[in-house]
Amino acid sequence: MSDPNTSLPSASQFIIVGMPGLQEHYTTLFFIFLLLFLATILGNLLIIVLVSLDPRLHTPMYFFLCNLAVLDVLLTITITPKLLAVLLGHNRISFTGCLLQMYFFNAFCATEVFLVAAMAYDRYVAVVMPLHYNGIISTRLCLRMMATAWAVGFLSPVPSVALASSVPFCTSNYVLHCFCDYPTVMSLACADVTVQVNFTLLVAMVVIWGPFLFVLWSYYRIIISVVKMKSMESRKKAFYMCSSHVVLVVLYYVSSAVVYIGLRVDSISPIGRIFIGALYYFLTPLVNPVIYSLRNEKIKAAAQRYFGLKFVFPHTAKNTVSAAE
């Protein structure tokens, strides 16, 4: 391997460093990430198949959940296969391939942010206006919200990636990460990229904080509505209706905040930043189907009905309230 600081006339390809300092453990890490990859893909595909097959799951909440599973599959496919190749020694990626990976990663992440907000609105209507739920959350509105989430999600990273494609890279082609992450790649530019980086940060803040503030508003209204409920049974039912989504929101935004802070603390080593990034990049898509499958009686019942997965999804005979009904 040549010196990472070697000057280059142009960057026709990049070399993804992967996990510096852990090269002697790459074989073990390969099998660990392969298992995580397979578990993530299978878990999310199971959700997609169950929602598609079972008529009982053809409701708005499960429609959103199916979209979330699709996003998690696409996000995992965008990053993990190349990481596995890096662990096997195939660490080169073309300039175009790097930009495409950067684009799709950011597009799927942005789409997921808007999807989480759409799911919050669904829970808001279900708890605050239950009698009008079927009239408000119609199939047409669900399709509109999903189309908007995917369209805005795929459009938001276009300016940043377009700006990155015009930047000259001539100092080094070693990406100190396990994939083509935007800040890491832009740090290799041999020109002043302050404007591009600040613009991308502004777009990211709008994309993240807009839906996040809407989620906070939705749960503020939900909490007020729950507090006003007179019976404990009604409060308990409202809590179960929102519990899985609350866990998802906390997991998503806490992990995103940890990644954001970790990338900006200078004292954290490159391997530390990569490890922190893995908290969101690899753990969240794996945990999402677990949150909904293990806490959702309808998903567990469908898994038993179609695949006989009683050991994986034990279905209690107890009359419990589904977390996503």
ABEGO torsion letter per residue (X at the ends): XBBAABBBABBABBBBAEBBGAAAAAAAAAAAAAAAAAAAAAAAAAAAAAAAABAAABBAAAAAAAAAAAAAAAAAAAAAAAAAAAAAGBABBBAAAAAAAAAAAAAAAAAAAAAAAAAAAAAAAAAABAAAAAAABBAAAAAAAAAAAAAAAAAAAAAAAAAAAABBBAABABBBBABBBAAAAAAABABBAAAAAAAAAAAAAAAAAAAAAAAAAAAAAAAAAAAABABAAAAAAAAAAAAAAAAAAAAAAAAAAAAAAAAABAABBAAAAAAAAAAAAAAAAAAAAAAAAAABAAAAAAAAAAAGBAAABBBBABBBBBAAX
